[in-house]
Amino acid sequence: MILAAGAVIWRKEKKELQIALVHRPRYDDWSLPKGKQDGAESLIACAFREVLEETNLKVSFGPYIGDIEYFVPDGLKKVHYWSARLADDSPEFHANEEVDLIEWLSLEAAIEKVTRDSDREIIEKFASVPFDSYPLIMLRHAKALAREEWQGEDEDRPLEQLGQQQARRMLSLYQVYGLTQIHTSDAVRCHDTVEQMAHALNIPLTITNKVSEYTWKKSKEKAIDYAKELIKENEPVILCSHNPVLPRMMEKLTKKIDFDYPDNKLQPGEAWILHHNKKDVLQIDRLEAPVK
């Protein structure tokens, strides 16, 4: 199977919702920006890279839309799509070898103009997801040294080699969300998971003991209240914490809503993405840990 990824880029022009279609001179078609996965690249990173290469637009990714399958000469192709908000400070489109034109259209006009039925299907799915939302990314720290292998205090337990490799690749996964804040437990394994990403994005790292394991054992409400405050800010935020904390926090944040999400614990380096509108959680996505 050929794996690929892309995005439905959207904006509001005078309060009217518009999405971007690109014209590819090689195929003489109108489509959504997309392209093939490059080696071990994650699908969401692939979608982000393809948007940049084909449009040069600056976007912030939102909820996962879905996937479509169709046959091409080389076999079955499966394409995954995310919603992507056009950033206010995005540069303008410039024609390139792959794409020579871009048009901003209403949903109805885009459905009429797009060439492939598969793209038409994704545009229709896009209309049903909460694209106008912001993500709270609840990230479990990368793989840490086992407790039985560490002689010091638990909050000082470092990342093992695999965890260090995961930490170096966090940027490729989470830069797609247009992050404005990064929060972490004061445990070394959490801090070291997001420090390099924060530095690369030039975002101050907010370190707190309110979402640490030792505070959780004393007062569970502190972590839950901390997450609720982050949601109220309506910005793309990462919160890096621990397995005893994150599943219970998720349960509290979504207790009023009937969501079908995995109730098992996150593996090291995995995350739940809670898409919300400052008040309610509207969709939950899950991202696997970055590959080494």
PEPEGI-V628511 format. One record per backbone hydrogen bond with DSSP energy under -0.5 kcal/mol. CO is the residue of the C=O (numbers start at 1). NH is the residue of the N-H. Records with the same first field share a line. If there is no record, write none. Layout:
BEGIN
CO = NH / NH
END
This chain:
BEGIN
1 = 3
2 = 78
3 = 37
4 = 80
5 = 35
6 = 82
7 = 9
8 = 84
9 = 20
10 = 86
11 = 13 / 18
12 = 14
13 = 16
16 = 13
18 = 11
19 = 105
21 = 103
22 = 24 / 31
23 = 25 / 100 / 101
24 = 27 / 28 / 29
29 = 24
30 = 115 / 116
31 = 22
33 = 7
35 = 5
37 = 39
38 = 41
42 = 46
43 = 47
44 = 48
45 = 49
46 = 50
47 = 51
48 = 52
49 = 53
50 = 54
51 = 55 / 56 / 57
52 = 56
57 = 59
58 = 87
60 = 85
63 = 83
66 = 81
68 = 79
70 = 77
72 = 75
75 = 72
76 = 2
77 = 70
78 = 4
79 = 68
80 = 6
81 = 65 / 66
82 = 8
83 = 62
84 = 10
85 = 60
87 = 90
99 = 96
101 = 23
103 = 21 / 105
105 = 19
106 = 110
107 = 111
108 = 112
109 = 113
110 = 114
116 = 120
117 = 121
118 = 122
119 = 123
120 = 124
121 = 125
122 = 126
123 = 127
125 = 128 / 129
126 = 129
129 = 131
131 = 133
134 = 276
135 = 137 / 237
136 = 138 / 274
137 = 139 / 239
138 = 272
139 = 241
140 = 269
141 = 269
143 = 160
146 = 149
147 = 150
153 = 156
154 = 157
155 = 188
157 = 189
158 = 145
160 = 164
161 = 165
162 = 166
163 = 167
164 = 168
165 = 169
166 = 169
167 = 170
169 = 173
170 = 173 / 174
171 = 175
174 = 177
175 = 178
176 = 61
181 = 238
182 = 206
183 = 240
184 = 208
187 = 190 / 191
188 = 192
190 = 193 / 194
191 = 194 / 195
194 = 198
195 = 199
196 = 200
197 = 201
198 = 202 / 203
199 = 202
204 = 182 / 206
205 = 207
206 = 184
208 = 186
209 = 212
212 = 216
213 = 217
214 = 218
215 = 218 / 219
219 = 222 / 223
220 = 224
221 = 225
222 = 226
223 = 227
224 = 228
225 = 229
226 = 230
227 = 231
228 = 232
229 = 233
230 = 233 / 235
231 = 234
235 = 237
236 = 180 / 181
237 = 137
238 = 183
239 = 139 / 241
240 = 185
241 = 141
242 = 245 / 246
243 = 247
245 = 249
246 = 250
247 = 251
248 = 252
249 = 253
250 = 254
252 = 255
254 = 257
257 = 259
259 = 261
267 = 270
270 = 140
271 = 287
272 = 138 / 274
273 = 275 / 285
274 = 136 / 276
275 = 282 / 283
276 = 134
280 = 277
283 = 275
285 = 273
287 = 271
END
